[in-house]
């Protein structure tokens, strides 16, 4: 199972979250804003993993973040087989409003 760290106020996280709804056998979504335990777990991960070095250097939080069963950590949705918000494969607002499948 892939753990996904994110929060609802992050549009990039919400775009990923929409893709994993109903796929709870593959993904566990962890809302870091929901409680201090979730935030603490993410902060420990972020502070100890070099994957986040660039994000920290530019002042980004580093979410959504993905933790794979083998312990590997990524901030790239494609590594989890998902589409990143704002890429060519992402849905536009109009696609979403018109009910395009996958949006």
N, C-alpha and C positions, 0 to 999 in steps of 0.2 A: 504494500500500500504506500502511496506517495503522500507525504504530509505537505500541505500547502499553507504557508503562513501569509495572512493578509488581513485586511479590514475593510468594512463597507464604505468608508469615506475615500477610499483609493480607487479611482476609475479603472486602473490597470488590474487591480485585484478583483473588482466586481466583474470585469470582462472574463477573467479566468474562472471565477466562481460560477458564472452562468454556464460555462462549458462542462463543469463537473457535477452539477446538480443531477441527482439520480444515478450517479456513478460512485456511490459510497463504498462499493467493494474495491474500487481502485484508488480513491482519493479520500483523504481526511482534511477538511478545511478547518484551519485553526484561526479564529478571529482574535488577533492580538489586542484589540481594543475591548474585548468582552470582559476580561478580568486580569488581575495582576499576575496570575500564574502563567497565562498565555503570553503576556508581554515579557515576563521574566525569561521564559523558555526561549523566546525569539531573541531577546537581547543577549543571552548567553551564547546562542548560536552565532549571532552577528559579530559579537566581540571576539570570538575564538576562531572564526573561519576566514581564511584569506580571500574567499570568493567575494566577500563584501568590501574588500579594501578600496576598490574604485568607487563604490557607492558612498562609502564614508568620506572619501576624499572630496567628492563633489557635493556633499551635504544631503545625499539621498538616504532614505530609510533602508531600501533594499527589499521591498515587497512588491509583488508577490515573490516568495522564496519557496523553493521546492527541496524537500529532503526525501531521498530515495531509500528503499529498503536496505541497500548496501551501505548507507551512511553518506553517500555522495550528496553534495549540496549544489544547487544551481539557482540562478535568478533568471534563467531563460525558459519561458513557457514551452518552447519547442522541444526542449530536453524531456519534457513530460508528455509530449505529443499534443500540446495545446497551441492555440494561436494567440500571438501577442497583440494587444490593443494597438491600433495605429499602423499595422503592417498591411501589405497588399491583400492578404487573405482575410483581414478583419472586415466585419460588417460596418457599413455606414449607418448613421442614425436613420436615414430613410429606409435602408434595408430592414433595420430593426422594427421601425414603425409599421412597415408594410407586412411584417410577419414572415420575412424570409427565414427558411429553415436554417437552424444553426446560429441564429442571431439573437 
